Amino acid sequence: MSGDTYLAYDYPLLSAFWTMLVFFLWIMWFVLLFRIVVDIFRDDELSGWAKAGWLVFCIVLPFLGVFVYVVARGKNMGRREIAQARDQQKAFDSYIRETAKGSSGPTSSVDELARLSEIRARGDITDEEFNRAKQMVLSGSGH
């Protein structure tokens, strides 16, 4: 066997564990870095220059920048995220209310005529009552 051949027993289980741990921590660091960048832009209290300064600090000195940002502004990161989630939920609820109100609101004349036609087909109203109601719907004077 040559010296360049690596077999499974050349890579012990503990080394595999440490490699997986380092890889996992590396991925988690990137997740934290991206969350911090999003938080920098989300914060309305920071001025444009402060946002630019934090962003440059986190990009030029990434480990130190992320550490300092988490220590200095980490407590409010969760609060800003919760506030954004509440705002999104309020907007969604408002949209649902408006959509539901629009579907149960005033009906169009086409809907009214279709409903009148169904009532006449069942025999609940006469042709004369249907014509009178149809004229009222078409004139827009009432339902």
Backbone as JSON, one array per atom type, in Angstrom:
{
  "sequence": "MSGDTYLAYDYPLLSAFWTMLVFFLWIMWFVLLFRIVVDIFRDDELSGWAKAGWLVFCIVLPFLGVFVYVVARGKNMGRREIAQARDQQKAFDSYIRETAKGSSGPTSSVDELARLSEIRARGDITDEEFNRAKQMVLSGSGH",
  "N": [[0.83, -1.19, 0.0], [0.39, 2.24, -0.72], [1.61, 5.32, 0.71], [-0.14, 7.43, 0.35], [-2.73, 6.54, 0.36], [-5.83, 6.61, 1.97], [-7.57, 5.06, 4.44], [-10.61, 3.87, 6.07], [-10.0, 3.45, 8.76], [-8.09, 5.31, 9.19], [-9.27, 7.64, 9.86], [-10.52, 8.47, 12.63], [-13.45, 7.95, 14.74], [-13.93, 10.01, 16.59], [-12.69, 12.18, 15.35], [-14.36, 12.47, 13.15], [-16.68, 13.24, 14.48], [-15.84, 15.74, 15.58], [-15.36, 17.13, 13.2], [-17.96, 17.24, 12.13], [-19.17, 18.76, 14.13], [-17.76, 21.21, 13.97], [-18.48, 21.95, 11.37], [-21.27, 22.22, 11.7], [-21.34, 24.34, 13.57], [-20.19, 26.32, 12.0], [-22.15, 26.66, 10.0], [-24.25, 27.57, 11.67], [-23.13, 29.97, 12.5], [-23.18, 31.44, 10.12], [-25.97, 31.62, 9.8], [-26.59, 33.2, 12.03], [-25.15, 35.51, 11.33], [-26.56, 36.36, 9.02], [-29.08, 36.84, 10.16], [-28.44, 38.98, 11.79], [-27.72, 40.91, 9.9], [-30.21, 41.26, 8.65], [-31.61, 42.24, 10.86], [-30.28, 44.64, 11.28], [-31.15, 46.17, 9.09], [-33.85, 46.15, 9.61], [-34.31, 47.64, 11.89], [-35.79, 50.57, 12.87], [-34.96, 52.6, 14.47], [-32.28, 53.09, 14.17], [-30.02, 55.26, 12.47], [-29.24, 55.98, 9.02], [-26.45, 56.12, 8.69], [-25.57, 54.79, 10.97], [-26.57, 52.25, 10.49], [-25.08, 51.63, 8.21], [-22.52, 51.68, 9.36], [-22.63, 49.54, 11.26], [-23.09, 47.45, 9.48], [-20.77, 47.49, 7.86], [-18.9, 46.96, 9.87], [-19.68, 44.36, 10.61], [-19.14, 43.01, 8.27], [-16.45, 43.52, 7.57], [-14.96, 42.8, 9.88], [-15.96, 40.04, 10.69], [-16.38, 38.01, 12.81], [-15.82, 39.41, 15.21], [-17.49, 41.62, 14.8], [-20.08, 40.45, 14.73], [-20.16, 39.36, 17.3], [-19.92, 41.68, 18.93], [-22.22, 43.07, 18.1], [-24.28, 41.34, 18.94], [-23.88, 41.43, 21.71], [-24.22, 44.19, 22.23], [-26.7, 44.93, 21.04], [-28.36, 42.75, 21.11], [-30.5, 42.06, 22.84], [-32.73, 43.5, 22.0], [-33.17, 42.46, 19.5], [-34.89, 40.23, 19.42], [-37.24, 41.47, 20.28], [-37.76, 43.25, 18.17], [-38.2, 41.41, 16.14], [-40.48, 40.07, 17.07], [-42.27, 42.22, 17.07], [-42.4, 42.75, 14.32], [-43.56, 40.34, 13.47], [-46.05, 40.54, 14.73], [-47.09, 42.81, 13.42], [-47.27, 41.81, 10.82], [-49.17, 39.8, 11.27], [-51.37, 41.34, 12.05], [-51.82, 42.76, 9.66], [-52.47, 40.63, 7.99], [-54.79, 39.63, 9.26], [-56.43, 41.88, 8.95], [-56.63, 41.94, 6.17], [-58.02, 39.52, 5.75], [-60.42, 40.12, 7.09], [-61.38, 42.26, 5.5], [-61.66, 40.97, 3.05], [-63.56, 39.02, 3.68], [-65.66, 40.66, 4.42], [-66.17, 41.93, 2.01], [-67.16, 39.83, 0.44], [-69.54, 39.19, 1.68], [-70.93, 41.47, 1.51], [-72.87, 44.06, -0.13], [-74.85, 42.74, -2.73], [-74.52, 42.17, -6.26], [-76.47, 43.31, -9.1], [-76.75, 41.26, -10.91], [-76.44, 38.98, -9.31], [-78.71, 39.28, -7.71], [-80.74, 39.06, -9.62], [-80.32, 36.42, -10.45], [-80.93, 35.07, -8.1], [-83.63, 35.79, -7.81], [-84.65, 34.51, -10.08], [-84.26, 31.84, -9.43], [-86.03, 31.65, -7.26], [-88.46, 32.09, -8.54], [-88.44, 29.86, -10.24], [-88.79, 27.81, -8.42], [-91.36, 28.26, -7.75], [-92.18, 29.95, -5.76], [-92.75, 32.65, -6.1], [-94.88, 34.58, -8.26], [-95.06, 35.15, -11.88], [-95.67, 37.81, -12.3], [-94.87, 39.05, -9.87], [-92.18, 38.46, -10.06], [-91.42, 39.96, -12.34], [-91.92, 42.55, -11.38], [-90.11, 42.7, -9.23], [-87.78, 42.35, -10.64], [-87.7, 44.69, -12.18], [-87.33, 46.52, -10.11], [-84.79, 45.78, -9.2], [-83.21, 46.24, -11.46], [-83.58, 48.96, -11.76], [-82.32, 49.85, -9.56], [-83.46, 50.59, -7.18], [-83.88, 49.08, -4.92], [-83.73, 45.98, -3.01]],
  "CA": [[0.0, 0.0, 0.0], [1.16, 3.47, -0.76], [1.41, 6.21, 1.83], [-1.19, 8.4, 0.06], [-4.04, 5.92, 0.45], [-6.46, 6.8, 3.26], [-8.61, 4.08, 4.71], [-11.56, 4.27, 7.09], [-9.4, 3.46, 10.09], [-7.2, 6.47, 9.32], [-10.1, 8.78, 10.26], [-11.26, 7.92, 13.77], [-14.81, 8.42, 14.98], [-13.89, 11.3, 17.28], [-12.37, 13.21, 14.35], [-15.59, 12.69, 12.38], [-17.55, 14.02, 15.35], [-15.36, 17.13, 15.64], [-15.58, 17.73, 11.89], [-19.38, 17.56, 12.03], [-19.45, 19.85, 15.06], [-17.22, 22.45, 13.4], [-19.32, 22.27, 10.22], [-22.54, 22.7, 12.24], [-21.12, 25.68, 14.15], [-19.95, 27.23, 10.87], [-23.48, 26.96, 9.43], [-24.97, 28.39, 12.63], [-22.56, 31.31, 12.49], [-23.74, 32.12, 8.96], [-27.36, 31.94, 10.1], [-26.55, 34.35, 12.94], [-24.7, 36.67, 10.56], [-27.67, 36.82, 8.16], [-30.12, 37.41, 11.03], [-27.97, 40.29, 12.24], [-27.84, 41.83, 8.76], [-31.65, 41.57, 8.52], [-31.98, 43.07, 12.0], [-29.72, 45.97, 11.06], [-32.03, 46.9, 8.17], [-35.21, 46.19, 10.16], [-34.4, 48.59, 13.0], [-36.14, 51.92, 12.46], [-34.34, 53.57, 15.38], [-30.92, 53.39, 13.7], [-29.92, 56.15, 11.31], [-28.61, 55.35, 7.86], [-25.02, 55.99, 8.94], [-25.38, 53.75, 11.98], [-26.78, 50.97, 9.79], [-23.9, 51.4, 7.36], [-21.39, 51.37, 10.24], [-22.79, 48.18, 11.76], [-22.95, 46.53, 8.35], [-19.34, 47.42, 7.52], [-18.23, 46.29, 10.98], [-19.99, 42.93, 10.56], [-18.57, 42.41, 7.06], [-14.99, 43.62, 7.59], [-14.5, 41.97, 11.0], [-17.22, 39.31, 10.91], [-16.56, 37.38, 14.12], [-15.89, 40.45, 16.22], [-18.69, 42.43, 14.54], [-21.27, 39.71, 15.17], [-20.11, 39.27, 18.76], [-20.22, 43.0, 19.52], [-23.62, 43.4, 17.82], [-25.13, 40.52, 19.81], [-23.75, 41.94, 23.07], [-24.73, 45.56, 22.33], [-28.08, 45.11, 20.59], [-29.0, 41.44, 21.02], [-31.75, 41.97, 23.59], [-33.83, 44.07, 21.22], [-33.38, 41.72, 18.25], [-36.11, 39.44, 19.6], [-38.39, 42.38, 20.34], [-38.05, 43.73, 16.82], [-38.76, 40.29, 15.37], [-41.85, 39.87, 17.55], [-43.08, 43.35, 16.58], [-42.65, 42.54, 12.9], [-44.52, 39.24, 13.34], [-47.38, 41.06, 15.1], [-47.55, 43.68, 12.34], [-47.68, 40.95, 9.7], [-50.41, 39.13, 11.64], [-52.44, 42.34, 11.97], [-52.11, 43.01, 8.25], [-53.14, 39.44, 7.47], [-56.15, 39.64, 9.82], [-57.16, 42.96, 8.28], [-56.92, 41.48, 4.8], [-59.06, 38.5, 5.84], [-61.67, 40.8, 7.42], [-61.83, 43.02, 4.33], [-62.08, 40.02, 2.02], [-64.81, 38.41, 4.13], [-66.7, 41.69, 4.37], [-66.48, 42.17, 0.6], [-67.95, 38.74, -0.13], [-70.88, 39.18, 2.27], [-71.47, 42.82, 1.4], [-73.98, 44.22, -1.06], [-74.77, 41.87, -3.9], [-74.7, 42.87, -7.53], [-77.78, 43.09, -9.7], [-76.74, 39.93, -11.54], [-76.71, 38.01, -8.25], [-80.11, 39.43, -7.32], [-81.59, 38.48, -10.68], [-80.19, 34.96, -10.4], [-81.69, 34.61, -6.93], [-85.05, 35.92, -8.16], [-84.97, 33.47, -11.05], [-84.36, 30.58, -8.68], [-87.26, 31.69, -6.46], [-89.57, 31.91, -9.48], [-88.41, 28.48, -10.73], [-89.34, 26.96, -7.36], [-92.78, 28.55, -7.65], [-92.46, 30.74, -4.57], [-93.34, 33.92, -6.54], [-95.52, 34.51, -9.57], [-94.35, 35.87, -12.92], [-95.9, 39.24, -12.1], [-94.0, 39.46, -8.78], [-90.82, 38.38, -10.57], [-91.19, 41.12, -13.21], [-91.88, 43.75, -10.55], [-88.85, 42.67, -8.49], [-86.72, 42.53, -11.63], [-87.66, 46.13, -12.48], [-86.75, 47.22, -8.96], [-83.35, 45.5, -9.16], [-82.58, 46.91, -12.57], [-83.61, 50.42, -11.55], [-81.43, 50.15, -8.44], [-84.21, 51.19, -6.08], [-83.92, 48.25, -3.72], [-83.53, 44.53, -3.2]],
  "C": [[0.87, 1.24, 0.0], [0.8, 4.35, 0.43], [0.29, 7.21, 1.61], [-2.58, 7.83, 0.17], [-4.58, 6.08, 1.87], [-7.58, 5.79, 3.39], [-9.51, 4.57, 5.82], [-10.92, 4.32, 8.47], [-8.38, 4.58, 10.26], [-7.96, 7.72, 9.8], [-10.97, 8.33, 11.42], [-12.62, 8.61, 13.98], [-14.82, 9.78, 15.66], [-13.55, 12.43, 16.31], [-13.59, 13.5, 13.48], [-16.57, 13.53, 13.19], [-17.14, 15.49, 15.39], [-15.54, 17.83, 14.3], [-17.04, 18.13, 11.72], [-19.75, 18.72, 12.93], [-18.97, 21.19, 14.51], [-18.07, 22.88, 12.21], [-20.66, 22.84, 10.68], [-22.39, 24.11, 12.81], [-20.87, 26.71, 13.06], [-21.27, 27.63, 10.22], [-24.27, 27.86, 10.37], [-24.43, 29.82, 12.68], [-23.09, 32.1, 11.29], [-25.2, 32.5, 9.17], [-27.42, 33.16, 11.01], [-26.13, 35.62, 12.2], [-25.83, 37.22, 9.7], [-28.8, 37.41, 9.0], [-29.72, 38.79, 11.52], [-28.07, 41.3, 11.11], [-29.3, 42.22, 8.55], [-32.09, 42.49, 9.65], [-31.46, 44.49, 11.85], [-30.67, 46.78, 10.16], [-33.44, 47.03, 8.71], [-35.38, 47.3, 11.19], [-34.65, 50.0, 12.49], [-35.47, 52.98, 13.32], [-32.94, 53.95, 14.94], [-30.98, 54.34, 12.51], [-29.25, 55.38, 10.17], [-27.12, 55.13, 8.07], [-24.73, 54.91, 9.96], [-25.57, 52.36, 11.35], [-25.57, 50.63, 8.92], [-22.69, 51.02, 8.21], [-21.46, 49.95, 10.78], [-22.56, 47.16, 10.65], [-21.48, 46.37, 7.95], [-18.58, 46.69, 8.61], [-18.45, 44.77, 10.93], [-19.4, 42.26, 9.32], [-17.05, 42.42, 7.11], [-14.39, 42.74, 8.7], [-15.67, 41.08, 11.44], [-17.38, 38.7, 12.3], [-16.68, 38.42, 15.22], [-17.15, 41.3, 16.04], [-19.96, 41.74, 15.0], [-21.3, 39.63, 16.69], [-20.49, 40.59, 19.41], [-21.68, 43.37, 19.28], [-24.56, 42.62, 18.75], [-25.06, 41.04, 21.25], [-24.43, 43.3, 23.2], [-26.23, 45.65, 22.02], [-28.88, 43.82, 20.54], [-30.34, 41.34, 21.72], [-32.94, 42.45, 22.76], [-34.06, 43.36, 19.89], [-34.67, 40.91, 18.32], [-37.35, 40.32, 19.63], [-38.77, 42.9, 18.97], [-38.67, 42.62, 15.97], [-40.2, 40.01, 15.77], [-42.76, 40.99, 17.05], [-43.38, 43.19, 15.1], [-43.66, 41.42, 12.69], [-45.93, 39.7, 13.7], [-47.94, 41.96, 14.01], [-48.01, 42.86, 11.14], [-48.99, 40.24, 10.02], [-51.59, 40.1, 11.59], [-52.82, 42.64, 10.52], [-52.86, 41.83, 7.63], [-54.58, 39.38, 7.97], [-57.01, 40.71, 9.17], [-57.55, 42.57, 6.87], [-58.05, 40.45, 4.8], [-60.41, 39.14, 6.14], [-62.25, 41.55, 6.21], [-62.34, 42.08, 3.23], [-63.41, 39.38, 2.41], [-65.95, 39.42, 4.07], [-67.12, 41.95, 2.93], [-67.34, 41.08, 0.01], [-69.36, 38.69, 0.45], [-71.55, 40.55, 2.19], [-72.6, 42.88, 0.39], [-73.76, 43.37, -2.31], [-75.0, 42.68, -5.16], [-76.08, 42.56, -8.09], [-77.85, 41.73, -10.39], [-77.04, 38.85, -10.51], [-78.18, 38.08, -7.82], [-81.04, 38.82, -8.36], [-81.5, 36.95, -10.69], [-80.98, 34.4, -9.23], [-83.19, 34.7, -7.19], [-85.48, 34.83, -9.13], [-85.12, 32.11, -10.37], [-85.66, 30.53, -7.88], [-88.47, 31.48, -7.36], [-89.62, 30.47, -9.98], [-88.96, 27.51, -9.69], [-90.85, 27.17, -7.21], [-93.14, 29.36, -6.43], [-93.04, 32.11, -4.91], [-93.92, 33.73, -7.93], [-94.69, 35.28, -10.59], [-94.5, 37.38, -12.75], [-95.0, 39.79, -10.99], [-92.53, 39.45, -9.23], [-90.49, 39.6, -11.42], [-91.09, 42.42, -12.41], [-90.55, 43.83, -9.78], [-87.67, 42.89, -9.44], [-86.58, 44.0, -12.01], [-87.04, 46.91, -11.34], [-85.23, 47.0, -8.91], [-82.65, 46.25, -10.26], [-82.57, 48.43, -12.43], [-82.71, 50.82, -10.38], [-82.14, 50.74, -7.26], [-84.28, 50.32, -4.85], [-83.75, 46.79, -4.07], [-84.87, 43.83, -3.11]]
}
